[in-house]
Amino acid sequence: MTTMNISLPDALKDFVDAQVARRRYGSTSEYVRELIRRDLERSNLRDLLLAGAGSEAVVIADHDFFDELRGRARRTSDG
């Protein structure tokens, strides 16, 4: 594992320390790693959403589409 040093103003350092204590993280590093993981997940989700939004629609999501979807869901839950 690589080490990274960061500088924070006192107010941010106090906030981080409070979050570590309140959320029961083992260390400041654990808290920062969790923040980075969450940001990475958000970034990946954003990329997927943008790719989906930019792709061509395979099925038109109209009233009939949702009726069929509800019917399939009912059949699955009844089965």
mmCIF file of the N, C-alpha and C atoms, coordinates in Angstrom:
data_MODEL
# 
_entry.id   MODEL 
# 
loop_
_atom_site.group_PDB 
_atom_site.id 
_atom_site.type_symbol 
_atom_site.label_atom_id 
_atom_site.label_alt_id 
_atom_site.label_comp_id 
_atom_site.label_asym_id 
_atom_site.label_entity_id 
_atom_site.label_seq_id 
_atom_site.pdbx_PDB_ins_code 
_atom_site.Cartn_x 
_atom_site.Cartn_y 
_atom_site.Cartn_z 
_atom_site.occupancy 
_atom_site.B_iso_or_equiv 
_atom_site.pdbx_formal_charge 
_atom_site.auth_seq_id 
_atom_site.auth_comp_id 
_atom_site.auth_asym_id 
_atom_site.auth_atom_id 
_atom_site.pdbx_PDB_model_num 
ATOM 1   N N  . MET A 1 1  ? 0.856   -1.181  0.000   1.00 0.00 ? 1  MET A N  1 
ATOM 2   C CA . MET A 1 1  ? 0.000   0.000   0.000   1.00 0.00 ? 1  MET A CA 1 
ATOM 3   C C  . MET A 1 1  ? 0.891   1.230   0.000   1.00 0.00 ? 1  MET A C  1 
ATOM 4   N N  . THR A 1 2  ? 0.507   2.206   -0.773  1.00 0.00 ? 2  THR A N  1 
ATOM 5   C CA . THR A 1 2  ? 1.263   3.447   -0.886  1.00 0.00 ? 2  THR A CA 1 
ATOM 6   C C  . THR A 1 2  ? 0.741   4.464   0.113   1.00 0.00 ? 2  THR A C  1 
ATOM 7   N N  . THR A 1 3  ? 1.626   5.304   0.588   1.00 0.00 ? 3  THR A N  1 
ATOM 8   C CA . THR A 1 3  ? 1.261   6.352   1.535   1.00 0.00 ? 3  THR A CA 1 
ATOM 9   C C  . THR A 1 3  ? 1.080   7.668   0.789   1.00 0.00 ? 3  THR A C  1 
ATOM 10  N N  . MET A 1 4  ? 0.071   8.435   1.206   1.00 0.00 ? 4  MET A N  1 
ATOM 11  C CA . MET A 1 4  ? -0.175  9.750   0.626   1.00 0.00 ? 4  MET A CA 1 
ATOM 12  C C  . MET A 1 4  ? -0.394  10.716  1.787   1.00 0.00 ? 4  MET A C  1 
ATOM 13  N N  . ASN A 1 5  ? 0.290   11.829  1.769   1.00 0.00 ? 5  ASN A N  1 
ATOM 14  C CA . ASN A 1 5  ? 0.125   12.846  2.813   1.00 0.00 ? 5  ASN A CA 1 
ATOM 15  C C  . ASN A 1 5  ? -0.682  14.004  2.248   1.00 0.00 ? 5  ASN A C  1 
ATOM 16  N N  . ILE A 1 6  ? -1.618  14.499  3.043   1.00 0.00 ? 6  ILE A N  1 
ATOM 17  C CA . ILE A 1 6  ? -2.403  15.660  2.613   1.00 0.00 ? 6  ILE A CA 1 
ATOM 18  C C  . ILE A 1 6  ? -2.390  16.700  3.721   1.00 0.00 ? 6  ILE A C  1 
ATOM 19  N N  . SER A 1 7  ? -2.561  17.939  3.330   1.00 0.00 ? 7  SER A N  1 
ATOM 20  C CA . SER A 1 7  ? -2.650  19.041  4.283   1.00 0.00 ? 7  SER A CA 1 
ATOM 21  C C  . SER A 1 7  ? -4.084  19.532  4.315   1.00 0.00 ? 7  SER A C  1 
ATOM 22  N N  . LEU A 1 8  ? -4.587  19.760  5.514   1.00 0.00 ? 8  LEU A N  1 
ATOM 23  C CA . LEU A 1 8  ? -5.951  20.253  5.684   1.00 0.00 ? 8  LEU A CA 1 
ATOM 24  C C  . LEU A 1 8  ? -5.959  21.457  6.607   1.00 0.00 ? 8  LEU A C  1 
ATOM 25  N N  . PRO A 1 9  ? -6.846  22.396  6.338   1.00 0.00 ? 9  PRO A N  1 
ATOM 26  C CA . PRO A 1 9  ? -7.050  23.467  7.313   1.00 0.00 ? 9  PRO A CA 1 
ATOM 27  C C  . PRO A 1 9  ? -7.598  22.855  8.612   1.00 0.00 ? 9  PRO A C  1 
ATOM 28  N N  . ASP A 1 10 ? -7.395  23.544  9.704   1.00 0.00 ? 10 ASP A N  1 
ATOM 29  C CA . ASP A 1 10 ? -7.821  23.024  11.009  1.00 0.00 ? 10 ASP A CA 1 
ATOM 30  C C  . ASP A 1 10 ? -9.298  22.637  11.030  1.00 0.00 ? 10 ASP A C  1 
ATOM 31  N N  . ALA A 1 11 ? -10.137 23.430  10.401  1.00 0.00 ? 11 ALA A N  1 
ATOM 32  C CA . ALA A 1 11 ? -11.581 23.147  10.430  1.00 0.00 ? 11 ALA A CA 1 
ATOM 33  C C  . ALA A 1 11 ? -11.895 21.823  9.741   1.00 0.00 ? 11 ALA A C  1 
ATOM 34  N N  . LEU A 1 12 ? -11.240 21.540  8.615   1.00 0.00 ? 12 LEU A N  1 
ATOM 35  C CA . LEU A 1 12 ? -11.466 20.270  7.929   1.00 0.00 ? 12 LEU A CA 1 
ATOM 36  C C  . LEU A 1 12 ? -10.886 19.108  8.724   1.00 0.00 ? 12 LEU A C  1 
ATOM 37  N N  . LYS A 1 13 ? -9.731  19.293  9.317   1.00 0.00 ? 13 LYS A N  1 
ATOM 38  C CA . LYS A 1 13 ? -9.127  18.240  10.150  1.00 0.00 ? 13 LYS A CA 1 
ATOM 39  C C  . LYS A 1 13 ? -10.050 17.914  11.322  1.00 0.00 ? 13 LYS A C  1 
ATOM 40  N N  . ASP A 1 14 ? -10.617 18.928  11.950  1.00 0.00 ? 14 ASP A N  1 
ATOM 41  C CA . ASP A 1 14 ? -11.559 18.702  13.055  1.00 0.00 ? 14 ASP A CA 1 
ATOM 42  C C  . ASP A 1 14 ? -12.789 17.939  12.576  1.00 0.00 ? 14 ASP A C  1 
ATOM 43  N N  . PHE A 1 15 ? -13.278 18.292  11.397  1.00 0.00 ? 15 PHE A N  1 
ATOM 44  C CA . PHE A 1 15 ? -14.440 17.596  10.835  1.00 0.00 ? 15 PHE A CA 1 
ATOM 45  C C  . PHE A 1 15 ? -14.117 16.126  10.590  1.00 0.00 ? 15 PHE A C  1 
ATOM 46  N N  . VAL A 1 16 ? -12.969 15.857  9.978   1.00 0.00 ? 16 VAL A N  1 
ATOM 47  C CA . VAL A 1 16 ? -12.568 14.476  9.698   1.00 0.00 ? 16 VAL A CA 1 
ATOM 48  C C  . VAL A 1 16 ? -12.440 13.698  11.005  1.00 0.00 ? 16 VAL A C  1 
ATOM 49  N N  . ASP A 1 17 ? -11.787 14.275  11.980  1.00 0.00 ? 17 ASP A N  1 
ATOM 50  C CA . ASP A 1 17 ? -11.639 13.598  13.272  1.00 0.00 ? 17 ASP A CA 1 
ATOM 51  C C  . ASP A 1 17 ? -13.000 13.285  13.896  1.00 0.00 ? 17 ASP A C  1 
ATOM 52  N N  . ALA A 1 18 ? -13.930 14.214  13.781  1.00 0.00 ? 18 ALA A N  1 
ATOM 53  C CA . ALA A 1 18 ? -15.272 14.001  14.332  1.00 0.00 ? 18 ALA A CA 1 
ATOM 54  C C  . ALA A 1 18 ? -15.991 12.882  13.576  1.00 0.00 ? 18 ALA A C  1 
ATOM 55  N N  . GLN A 1 19 ? -15.840 12.835  12.257  1.00 0.00 ? 19 GLN A N  1 
ATOM 56  C CA . GLN A 1 19 ? -16.475 11.777  11.468  1.00 0.00 ? 19 GLN A CA 1 
ATOM 57  C C  . GLN A 1 19 ? -15.889 10.414  11.810  1.00 0.00 ? 19 GLN A C  1 
ATOM 58  N N  . VAL A 1 20 ? -14.591 10.355  11.977  1.00 0.00 ? 20 VAL A N  1 
ATOM 59  C CA . VAL A 1 20 ? -13.927 9.099   12.333  1.00 0.00 ? 20 VAL A CA 1 
ATOM 60  C C  . VAL A 1 20 ? -14.477 8.588   13.672  1.00 0.00 ? 20 VAL A C  1 
ATOM 61  N N  . ALA A 1 21 ? -14.619 9.481   14.626  1.00 0.00 ? 21 ALA A N  1 
ATOM 62  C CA . ALA A 1 21 ? -15.135 9.082   15.943  1.00 0.00 ? 21 ALA A CA 1 
ATOM 63  C C  . ALA A 1 21 ? -16.617 8.739   15.883  1.00 0.00 ? 21 ALA A C  1 
ATOM 64  N N  . ARG A 1 22 ? -17.393 9.572   15.220  1.00 0.00 ? 22 ARG A N  1 
ATOM 65  C CA . ARG A 1 22 ? -18.848 9.376   15.184  1.00 0.00 ? 22 ARG A CA 1 
ATOM 66  C C  . ARG A 1 22 ? -19.233 8.122   14.410  1.00 0.00 ? 22 ARG A C  1 
ATOM 67  N N  . ARG A 1 23 ? -18.546 7.876   13.309  1.00 0.00 ? 23 ARG A N  1 
ATOM 68  C CA . ARG A 1 23 ? -18.895 6.734   12.464  1.00 0.00 ? 23 ARG A CA 1 
ATOM 69  C C  . ARG A 1 23 ? -18.083 5.482   12.798  1.00 0.00 ? 23 ARG A C  1 
ATOM 70  N N  . ARG A 1 24 ? -17.234 5.614   13.800  1.00 0.00 ? 24 ARG A N  1 
ATOM 71  C CA . ARG A 1 24 ? -16.444 4.486   14.311  1.00 0.00 ? 24 ARG A CA 1 
ATOM 72  C C  . ARG A 1 24 ? -15.514 3.866   13.280  1.00 0.00 ? 24 ARG A C  1 
ATOM 73  N N  . TYR A 1 25 ? -14.871 4.725   12.518  1.00 0.00 ? 25 TYR A N  1 
ATOM 74  C CA . TYR A 1 25 ? -13.810 4.251   11.633  1.00 0.00 ? 25 TYR A CA 1 
ATOM 75  C C  . TYR A 1 25 ? -12.599 3.950   12.502  1.00 0.00 ? 25 TYR A C  1 
ATOM 76  N N  . GLY A 1 26 ? -11.756 3.032   12.053  1.00 0.00 ? 26 GLY A N  1 
ATOM 77  C CA . GLY A 1 26 ? -10.567 2.681   12.809  1.00 0.00 ? 26 GLY A CA 1 
ATOM 78  C C  . GLY A 1 26 ? -9.494  3.748   12.754  1.00 0.00 ? 26 GLY A C  1 
ATOM 79  N N  . SER A 1 27 ? -9.517  4.534   11.674  1.00 0.00 ? 27 SER A N  1 
ATOM 80  C CA . SER A 1 27 ? -8.494  5.565   11.496  1.00 0.00 ? 27 SER A CA 1 
ATOM 81  C C  . SER A 1 27 ? -8.973  6.594   10.482  1.00 0.00 ? 27 SER A C  1 
ATOM 82  N N  . THR A 1 28 ? -8.245  7.675   10.426  1.00 0.00 ? 28 THR A N  1 
ATOM 83  C CA . THR A 1 28 ? -8.519  8.702   9.424   1.00 0.00 ? 28 THR A CA 1 
ATOM 84  C C  . THR A 1 28 ? -8.333  8.124   8.029   1.00 0.00 ? 28 THR A C  1 
ATOM 85  N N  . SER A 1 29 ? -7.319  7.295   7.858   1.00 0.00 ? 29 SER A N  1 
ATOM 86  C CA . SER A 1 29 ? -7.061  6.682   6.547   1.00 0.00 ? 29 SER A CA 1 
ATOM 87  C C  . SER A 1 29 ? -8.247  5.840   6.096   1.00 0.00 ? 29 SER A C  1 
ATOM 88  N N  . GLU A 1 30 ? -8.838  5.106   7.019   1.00 0.00 ? 30 GLU A N  1 
ATOM 89  C CA . GLU A 1 30 ? -9.996  4.277   6.678   1.00 0.00 ? 30 GLU A CA 1 
ATOM 90  C C  . GLU A 1 30 ? -11.158 5.151   6.194   1.00 0.00 ? 30 GLU A C  1 
ATOM 91  N N  . TYR A 1 31 ? -11.376 6.264   6.868   1.00 0.00 ? 31 TYR A N  1 
ATOM 92  C CA . TYR A 1 31 ? -12.433 7.205   6.480   1.00 0.00 ? 31 TYR A CA 1 
ATOM 93  C C  . TYR A 1 31 ? -12.172 7.773   5.085   1.00 0.00 ? 31 TYR A C  1 
ATOM 94  N N  . VAL A 1 32 ? -10.944 8.207   4.823   1.00 0.00 ? 32 VAL A N  1 
ATOM 95  C CA . VAL A 1 32 ? -10.603 8.793   3.523   1.00 0.00 ? 32 VAL A CA 1 
ATOM 96  C C  . VAL A 1 32 ? -10.720 7.740   2.421   1.00 0.00 ? 32 VAL A C  1 
ATOM 97  N N  . ARG A 1 33 ? -10.263 6.512   2.685   1.00 0.00 ? 33 ARG A N  1 
ATOM 98  C CA . ARG A 1 33 ? -10.403 5.448   1.681   1.00 0.00 ? 33 ARG A CA 1 
ATOM 99  C C  . ARG A 1 33 ? -11.871 5.218   1.339   1.00 0.00 ? 33 ARG A C  1 
ATOM 100 N N  . GLU A 1 34 ? -12.743 5.230   2.348   1.00 0.00 ? 34 GLU A N  1 
ATOM 101 C CA . GLU A 1 34 ? -14.179 5.047   2.112   1.00 0.00 ? 34 GLU A CA 1 
ATOM 102 C C  . GLU A 1 34 ? -14.731 6.181   1.250   1.00 0.00 ? 34 GLU A C  1 
ATOM 103 N N  . LEU A 1 35 ? -14.329 7.411   1.524   1.00 0.00 ? 35 LEU A N  1 
ATOM 104 C CA . LEU A 1 35 ? -14.778 8.549   0.702   1.00 0.00 ? 35 LEU A CA 1 
ATOM 105 C C  . LEU A 1 35 ? -14.332 8.385   -0.745  1.00 0.00 ? 35 LEU A C  1 
ATOM 106 N N  . ILE A 1 36 ? -13.096 7.943   -0.945  1.00 0.00 ? 36 ILE A N  1 
ATOM 107 C CA . ILE A 1 36 ? -12.582 7.763   -2.300  1.00 0.00 ? 36 ILE A CA 1 
ATOM 108 C C  . ILE A 1 36 ? -13.327 6.635   -3.006  1.00 0.00 ? 36 ILE A C  1 
ATOM 109 N N  . ARG A 1 37 ? -13.596 5.540   -2.304  1.00 0.00 ? 37 ARG A N  1 
ATOM 110 C CA . ARG A 1 37 ? -14.354 4.432   -2.906  1.00 0.00 ? 37 ARG A CA 1 
ATOM 111 C C  . ARG A 1 37 ? -15.746 4.902   -3.337  1.00 0.00 ? 37 ARG A C  1 
ATOM 112 N N  . ARG A 1 38 ? -16.408 5.660   -2.483  1.00 0.00 ? 38 ARG A N  1 
ATOM 113 C CA . ARG A 1 38 ? -17.747 6.172   -2.820  1.00 0.00 ? 38 ARG A CA 1 
ATOM 114 C C  . ARG A 1 38 ? -17.696 7.083   -4.038  1.00 0.00 ? 38 ARG A C  1 
ATOM 115 N N  . ASP A 1 39 ? -16.678 7.917   -4.102  1.00 0.00 ? 39 ASP A N  1 
ATOM 116 C CA . ASP A 1 39 ? -16.542 8.813   -5.245  1.00 0.00 ? 39 ASP A CA 1 
ATOM 117 C C  . ASP A 1 39 ? -16.297 8.013   -6.528  1.00 0.00 ? 39 ASP A C  1 
ATOM 118 N N  . LEU A 1 40 ? -15.487 6.975   -6.431  1.00 0.00 ? 40 LEU A N  1 
ATOM 119 C CA . LEU A 1 40 ? -15.229 6.101   -7.569  1.00 0.00 ? 40 LEU A CA 1 
ATOM 120 C C  . LEU A 1 40 ? -16.519 5.423   -8.028  1.00 0.00 ? 40 LEU A C  1 
ATOM 121 N N  . GLU A 1 41 ? -17.326 4.930   -7.086  1.00 0.00 ? 41 GLU A N  1 
ATOM 122 C CA . GLU A 1 41 ? -18.600 4.306   -7.436  1.00 0.00 ? 41 GLU A CA 1 
ATOM 123 C C  . GLU A 1 41 ? -19.531 5.299   -8.114  1.00 0.00 ? 41 GLU A C  1 
ATOM 124 N N  . ARG A 1 42 ? -19.594 6.522   -7.592  1.00 0.00 ? 42 ARG A N  1 
ATOM 125 C CA . ARG A 1 42 ? -20.432 7.558   -8.210  1.00 0.00 ? 42 ARG A CA 1 
ATOM 126 C C  . ARG A 1 42 ? -19.954 7.865   -9.625  1.00 0.00 ? 42 ARG A C  1 
ATOM 127 N N  . SER A 1 43 ? -18.655 7.934   -9.789  1.00 0.00 ? 43 SER A N  1 
ATOM 128 C CA . SER A 1 43 ? -18.093 8.222   -11.107 1.00 0.00 ? 43 SER A CA 1 
ATOM 129 C C  . SER A 1 43 ? -18.420 7.095   -12.091 1.00 0.00 ? 43 SER A C  1 
ATOM 130 N N  . ASN A 1 44 ? -18.285 5.859   -11.643 1.00 0.00 ? 44 ASN A N  1 
ATOM 131 C CA . ASN A 1 44 ? -18.618 4.719   -12.502 1.00 0.00 ? 44 ASN A CA 1 
ATOM 132 C C  . ASN A 1 44 ? -20.099 4.713   -12.858 1.00 0.00 ? 44 ASN A C  1 
ATOM 133 N N  . LEU A 1 45 ? -20.950 4.982   -11.879 1.00 0.00 ? 45 LEU A N  1 
ATOM 134 C CA . LEU A 1 45 ? -22.387 5.032   -12.139 1.00 0.00 ? 45 LEU A CA 1 
ATOM 135 C C  . LEU A 1 45 ? -22.720 6.150   -13.120 1.00 0.00 ? 45 LEU A C  1 
ATOM 136 N N  . ARG A 1 46 ? -22.098 7.294   -12.943 1.00 0.00 ? 46 ARG A N  1 
ATOM 137 C CA . ARG A 1 46 ? -22.329 8.417   -13.862 1.00 0.00 ? 46 ARG A CA 1 
ATOM 138 C C  . ARG A 1 46 ? -21.939 8.026   -15.281 1.00 0.00 ? 46 ARG A C  1 
ATOM 139 N N  . ASP A 1 47 ? -20.798 7.368   -15.424 1.00 0.00 ? 47 ASP A N  1 
ATOM 140 C CA . ASP A 1 47 ? -20.358 6.930   -16.755 1.00 0.00 ? 47 ASP A CA 1 
ATOM 141 C C  . ASP A 1 47 ? -21.359 5.963   -17.381 1.00 0.00 ? 47 ASP A C  1 
ATOM 142 N N  . LEU A 1 48 ? -21.868 5.021   -16.582 1.00 0.00 ? 48 LEU A N  1 
ATOM 143 C CA . LEU A 1 48 ? -22.858 4.071   -17.085 1.00 0.00 ? 48 LEU A CA 1 
ATOM 144 C C  . LEU A 1 48 ? -24.150 4.773   -17.500 1.00 0.00 ? 48 LEU A C  1 
ATOM 145 N N  . LEU A 1 49 ? -24.593 5.720   -16.672 1.00 0.00 ? 49 LEU A N  1 
ATOM 146 C CA . LEU A 1 49 ? -25.818 6.460   -16.993 1.00 0.00 ? 49 LEU A CA 1 
ATOM 147 C C  . LEU A 1 49 ? -25.660 7.281   -18.271 1.00 0.00 ? 49 LEU A C  1 
ATOM 148 N N  . LEU A 1 50 ? -24.515 7.930   -18.405 1.00 0.00 ? 50 LEU A N  1 
ATOM 149 C CA . LEU A 1 50 ? -24.277 8.716   -19.618 1.00 0.00 ? 50 LEU A CA 1 
ATOM 150 C C  . LEU A 1 50 ? -24.185 7.824   -20.847 1.00 0.00 ? 50 LEU A C  1 
ATOM 151 N N  . ALA A 1 51 ? -23.549 6.662   -20.701 1.00 0.00 ? 51 ALA A N  1 
ATOM 152 C CA . ALA A 1 51 ? -23.472 5.727   -21.830 1.00 0.00 ? 51 ALA A CA 1 
ATOM 153 C C  . ALA A 1 51 ? -24.867 5.243   -22.202 1.00 0.00 ? 51 ALA A C  1 
ATOM 154 N N  . GLY A 1 52 ? -25.684 4.946   -21.204 1.00 0.00 ? 52 GLY A N  1 
ATOM 155 C CA . GLY A 1 52 ? -27.050 4.506   -21.472 1.00 0.00 ? 52 GLY A CA 1 
ATOM 156 C C  . GLY A 1 52 ? -27.889 5.602   -22.101 1.00 0.00 ? 52 GLY A C  1 
ATOM 157 N N  . ALA A 1 53 ? -27.722 6.812   -21.605 1.00 0.00 ? 53 ALA A N  1 
ATOM 158 C CA . ALA A 1 53 ? -28.492 7.937   -22.147 1.00 0.00 ? 53 ALA A CA 1 
ATOM 159 C C  . ALA A 1 53 ? -28.090 8.225   -23.591 1.00 0.00 ? 53 ALA A C  1 
ATOM 160 N N  . GLY A 1 54 ? -26.851 7.955   -23.928 1.00 0.00 ? 54 GLY A N  1 
ATOM 161 C CA . GLY A 1 54 ? -26.384 8.220   -25.284 1.00 0.00 ? 54 GLY A CA 1 
ATOM 162 C C  . GLY A 1 54 ? -26.610 7.074   -26.255 1.00 0.00 ? 54 GLY A C  1 
ATOM 163 N N  . SER A 1 55 ? -27.077 5.949   -25.737 1.00 0.00 ? 55 SER A N  1 
ATOM 164 C CA . SER A 1 55 ? -27.288 4.805   -26.625 1.00 0.00 ? 55 SER A CA 1 
ATOM 165 C C  . SER A 1 55 ? -28.680 4.860   -27.252 1.00 0.00 ? 55 SER A C  1 
ATOM 166 N N  . GLU A 1 56 ? -28.818 4.117   -28.327 1.00 0.00 ? 56 GLU A N  1 
ATOM 167 C CA . GLU A 1 56 ? -30.097 4.068   -29.026 1.00 0.00 ? 56 GLU A CA 1 
ATOM 168 C C  . GLU A 1 56 ? -31.085 3.219   -28.241 1.00 0.00 ? 56 GLU A C  1 
ATOM 169 N N  . ALA A 1 57 ? -32.312 3.671   -28.155 1.00 0.00 ? 57 ALA A N  1 
ATOM 170 C CA . ALA A 1 57 ? -33.350 2.917   -27.444 1.00 0.00 ? 57 ALA A CA 1 
ATOM 171 C C  . ALA A 1 57 ? -33.682 1.645   -28.214 1.00 0.00 ? 57 ALA A C  1 
ATOM 172 N N  . VAL A 1 58 ? -33.679 0.519   -27.513 1.00 0.00 ? 58 VAL A N  1 
ATOM 173 C CA . VAL A 1 58 ? -34.017 -0.753  -28.136 1.00 0.00 ? 58 VAL A CA 1 
ATOM 174 C C  . VAL A 1 58 ? -35.525 -0.948  -28.114 1.00 0.00 ? 58 VAL A C  1 
ATOM 175 N N  . VAL A 1 59 ? -36.137 -0.528  -27.017 1.00 0.00 ? 59 VAL A N  1 
ATOM 176 C CA . VAL A 1 59 ? -37.585 -0.635  -26.849 1.00 0.00 ? 59 VAL A CA 1 
ATOM 177 C C  . VAL A 1 59 ? -38.101 0.728   -26.415 1.00 0.00 ? 59 VAL A C  1 
ATOM 178 N N  . ILE A 1 60 ? -39.214 1.111   -26.956 1.00 0.00 ? 60 ILE A N  1 
ATOM 179 C CA . ILE A 1 60 ? -39.825 2.373   -26.538 1.00 0.00 ? 60 ILE A CA 1 
ATOM 180 C C  . ILE A 1 60 ? -40.567 2.124   -25.225 1.00 0.00 ? 60 ILE A C  1 
ATOM 181 N N  . ALA A 1 61 ? -40.228 2.905   -24.220 1.00 0.00 ? 61 ALA A N  1 
ATOM 182 C CA . ALA A 1 61 ? -40.839 2.746   -22.894 1.00 0.00 ? 61 ALA A CA 1 
ATOM 183 C C  . ALA A 1 61 ? -42.132 3.563   -22.836 1.00 0.00 ? 61 ALA A C  1 
ATOM 184 N N  . ASP A 1 62 ? -43.168 3.018   -23.453 1.00 0.00 ? 62 ASP A N  1 
ATOM 185 C CA . ASP A 1 62 ? -44.465 3.682   -23.452 1.00 0.00 ? 62 ASP A CA 1 
ATOM 186 C C  . ASP A 1 62 ? -45.422 2.936   -22.520 1.00 0.00 ? 62 ASP A C  1 
ATOM 187 N N  . HIS A 1 63 ? -46.693 3.284   -22.570 1.00 0.00 ? 63 HIS A N  1 
ATOM 188 C CA . HIS A 1 63 ? -47.703 2.689   -21.697 1.00 0.00 ? 63 HIS A CA 1 
ATOM 189 C C  . HIS A 1 63 ? -47.752 1.168   -21.870 1.00 0.00 ? 63 HIS A C  1 
ATOM 190 N N  . ASP A 1 64 ? -47.733 0.692   -23.095 1.00 0.00 ? 64 ASP A N  1 
ATOM 191 C CA . ASP A 1 64 ? -47.778 -0.751  -23.360 1.00 0.00 ? 64 ASP A CA 1 
ATOM 192 C C  . ASP A 1 64 ? -46.557 -1.467  -22.787 1.00 0.00 ? 64 ASP A C  1 
ATOM 193 N N  . PHE A 1 65 ? -45.412 -0.848  -22.887 1.00 0.00 ? 65 PHE A N  1 
ATOM 194 C CA . PHE A 1 65 ? -44.189 -1.435  -22.350 1.00 0.00 ? 65 PHE A CA 1 
ATOM 195 C C  . PHE A 1 65 ? -44.326 -1.664  -20.848 1.00 0.00 ? 65 PHE A C  1 
ATOM 196 N N  . PHE A 1 66 ? -44.814 -0.649  -20.129 1.00 0.00 ? 66 PHE A N  1 
ATOM 197 C CA . PHE A 1 66 ? -44.936 -0.779  -18.676 1.00 0.00 ? 66 PHE A CA 1 
ATOM 198 C C  . PHE A 1 66 ? -46.055 -1.733  -18.285 1.00 0.00 ? 66 PHE A C  1 
ATOM 199 N N  . ASP A 1 67 ? -47.125 -1.795  -19.068 1.00 0.00 ? 67 ASP A N  1 
ATOM 200 C CA . ASP A 1 67 ? -48.172 -2.803  -18.809 1.00 0.00 ? 67 ASP A CA 1 
ATOM 201 C C  . ASP A 1 67 ? -47.589 -4.208  -18.910 1.00 0.00 ? 67 ASP A C  1 
ATOM 202 N N  . GLU A 1 68 ? -46.811 -4.460  -19.948 1.00 0.00 ? 68 GLU A N  1 
ATOM 203 C CA . GLU A 1 68 ? -46.174 -5.766  -20.126 1.00 0.00 ? 68 GLU A CA 1 
ATOM 204 C C  . GLU A 1 68 ? -45.194 -6.059  -18.989 1.00 0.00 ? 68 GLU A C  1 
ATOM 205 N N  . LEU A 1 69 ? -44.446 -5.060  -18.578 1.00 0.00 ? 69 LEU A N  1 
ATOM 206 C CA . LEU A 1 69 ? -43.493 -5.229  -17.489 1.00 0.00 ? 69 LEU A CA 1 
ATOM 207 C C  . LEU A 1 69 ? -44.205 -5.576  -16.183 1.00 0.00 ? 69 LEU A C  1 
ATOM 208 N N  . ARG A 1 70 ? -45.302 -4.875  -15.900 1.00 0.00 ? 70 ARG A N  1 
ATOM 209 C CA . ARG A 1 70 ? -46.090 -5.180  -14.689 1.00 0.00 ? 70 ARG A CA 1 
ATOM 210 C C  . ARG A 1 70 ? -46.657 -6.596  -14.760 1.00 0.00 ? 70 ARG A C  1 
ATOM 211 N N  . GLY A 1 71 ? -47.120 -7.005  -15.939 1.00 0.00 ? 71 GLY A N  1 
ATOM 212 C CA . GLY A 1 71 ? -47.652 -8.355  -16.114 1.00 0.00 ? 71 GLY A CA 1 
ATOM 213 C C  . GLY A 1 71 ? -46.585 -9.409  -15.861 1.00 0.00 ? 71 GLY A C  1 
ATOM 214 N N  . ARG A 1 72 ? -45.390 -9.185  -16.379 1.00 0.00 ? 72 ARG A N  1 
ATOM 215 C CA . ARG A 1 72 ? -44.290 -10.133 -16.145 1.00 0.00 ? 72 ARG A CA 1 
ATOM 216 C C  . ARG A 1 72 ? -43.936 -10.193 -14.669 1.00 0.00 ? 72 ARG A C  1 
ATOM 217 N N  . ALA A 1 73 ? -43.953 -9.058  -14.012 1.00 0.00 ? 73 ALA A N  1 
ATOM 218 C CA . ALA A 1 73 ? -43.630 -9.016  -12.568 1.00 0.00 ? 73 ALA A CA 1 
ATOM 219 C C  . ALA A 1 73 ? -44.688 -9.782  -11.775 1.00 0.00 ? 73 ALA A C  1 
ATOM 220 N N  . ARG A 1 74 ? -45.962 -9.631  -12.142 1.00 0.00 ? 74 ARG A N  1 
ATOM 221 C CA . ARG A 1 74 ? -47.019 -10.356 -11.440 1.00 0.00 ? 74 ARG A CA 1 
ATOM 222 C C  . ARG A 1 74 ? -46.888 -11.866 -11.651 1.00 0.00 ? 74 ARG A C  1 
ATOM 223 N N  . ARG A 1 75 ? -46.603 -12.258 -12.876 1.00 0.00 ? 75 ARG A N  1 
ATOM 224 C CA . ARG A 1 75 ? -46.445 -13.689 -13.165 1.00 0.00 ? 75 ARG A CA 1 
ATOM 225 C C  . ARG A 1 75 ? -45.273 -14.272 -12.395 1.00 0.00 ? 75 ARG A C  1 
ATOM 226 N N  . THR A 1 76 ? -44.207 -13.516 -12.268 1.00 0.00 ? 76 THR A N  1 
ATOM 227 C CA . THR A 1 76 ? -43.034 -13.993 -11.537 1.00 0.00 ? 76 THR A CA 1 
ATOM 228 C C  . THR A 1 76 ? -43.340 -14.127 -10.052 1.00 0.00 ? 76 THR A C  1 
ATOM 229 N N  . SER A 1 77 ? -44.050 -13.146 -9.499  1.00 0.00 ? 77 SER A N  1 
ATOM 230 C CA . SER A 1 77 ? -44.342 -13.195 -8.055  1.00 0.00 ? 77 SER A CA 1 
ATOM 231 C C  . SER A 1 77 ? -45.416 -14.229 -7.728  1.00 0.00 ? 77 SER A C  1 
ATOM 232 N N  . ASP A 1 78 ? -46.266 -14.575 -8.683  1.00 0.00 ? 78 ASP A N  1 
ATOM 233 C CA . ASP A 1 78 ? -47.311 -15.597 -8.459  1.00 0.00 ? 78 ASP A CA 1 
ATOM 234 C C  . ASP A 1 78 ? -46.748 -17.014 -8.578  1.00 0.00 ? 78 ASP A C  1 
ATOM 235 N N  . GLY A 1 79 ? -45.674 -17.149 -9.316  1.00 0.00 ? 79 GLY A N  1 
ATOM 236 C CA . GLY A 1 79 ? -45.146 -18.445 -9.690  1.00 0.00 ? 79 GLY A CA 1 
ATOM 237 C C  . GLY A 1 79 ? -44.379 -19.143 -8.667  1.00 0.00 ? 79 GLY A C  1 
# 
